[in-house]
Amino acid sequence: MTRSASTPRAAHSPSIVLNGERRELTTSSALDLVAEVTGRQLHSDGTPADGGRLGIAVAVDGEVIRRGMWSDFTLSDGHTVDIVTAVQGG
């Protein structure tokens, strides 16, 4: 079956792969994504507003993004994002 030019295409929702699972992209910056995932408010430099420790790292497409750059890093459709928690021990 051939689609006619007037048949609308299904809208593509931008998505990322977050820690191995596809997820709709609902935020634009790495900072907003970290805040959403952790459920914590963050300052623009990535530090928690409550003064506590965050203890996580963010990598996009295999490249670590420095905490101070999270607010400036724009996420795009197709990015692979890993948010990892620091674990003490050995």
C-alpha positions as a printed Julia matrix, in Angstrom:
90×3 Matrix{Float64}:
  0.0    0.0    0.0
  1.35   3.39  -0.95
  0.8    6.36   1.31
 -0.63   9.41  -0.3
  1.11  12.73   0.17
 -1.85  13.99   2.18
 -1.7   11.17   4.77
 -0.23  12.64   7.95
  2.73  10.83   9.45
  2.65   9.83  13.07
  4.36  12.47  15.17
  7.75  11.33  16.39
  8.33  12.08  20.05
 11.99  12.79  20.7
 13.52  10.1   22.88
 16.78   9.15  24.55
 18.13   5.92  25.92
 18.57   6.4   29.67
 20.55   3.7   31.47
 19.67   1.21  28.75
 15.96   1.99  28.47
 14.24   4.14  25.85
 12.57   7.17  27.41
 10.63  10.07  25.97
 12.67  13.26  26.09
 10.71  15.54  28.42
 13.51  17.94  29.37
 16.06  19.84  27.35
 19.15  19.86  29.55
 21.19  17.24  31.35
 20.6   19.23  34.57
 16.82  18.99  34.19
 17.07  15.26  33.49
 19.19  14.65  36.6
 16.72  16.65  38.7
 13.83  14.64  37.26
 15.53  11.27  37.79
 16.75  12.04  41.32
 13.66  13.97  42.4
 15.86  16.74  43.78
 16.06  20.44  43.05
 19.44  21.44  41.68
 21.23  24.76  41.31
 22.47  25.7   37.83
 25.96  24.43  38.77
 24.52  20.96  39.48
 24.72  21.11  43.26
 21.64  20.06  45.25
 19.51  22.93  46.54
 19.17  21.12  49.88
 22.94  21.32  50.45
 23.35  17.53  50.48
 25.58  15.39  48.32
 24.44  14.08  44.97
 27.11  11.46  44.27
 26.3   10.83  40.62
 27.96  11.2   37.24
 26.4   11.77  33.82
 27.69  10.51  30.48
 26.13  11.23  27.1
 27.08   8.98  24.2
 29.96   7.66  26.3
 31.4   11.07  27.21
 31.31  12.25  30.81
 29.66  15.66  31.19
 31.16  17.76  33.99
 28.61  18.72  36.63
 29.14  22.43  35.99
 28.18  21.87  32.34
 24.91  19.97  32.95
 22.77  23.11  32.61
 24.44  24.03  29.3
 24.33  20.54  27.79
 21.28  20.19  25.54
 19.91  16.68  25.15
 18.79  15.64  21.67
 16.73  12.89  20.13
 18.75   9.67  20.04
 21.28  10.51  22.75
 22.37   7.65  25.0
 22.55   8.9   28.59
 24.0    7.07  31.56
 23.41   8.38  35.06
 25.47   6.44  37.56
 25.67   6.57  41.33
 28.97   6.52  43.17
 29.18   3.48  45.44
 31.65   3.21  48.29
 33.42  -0.08  48.87
 35.89  -2.34  47.26
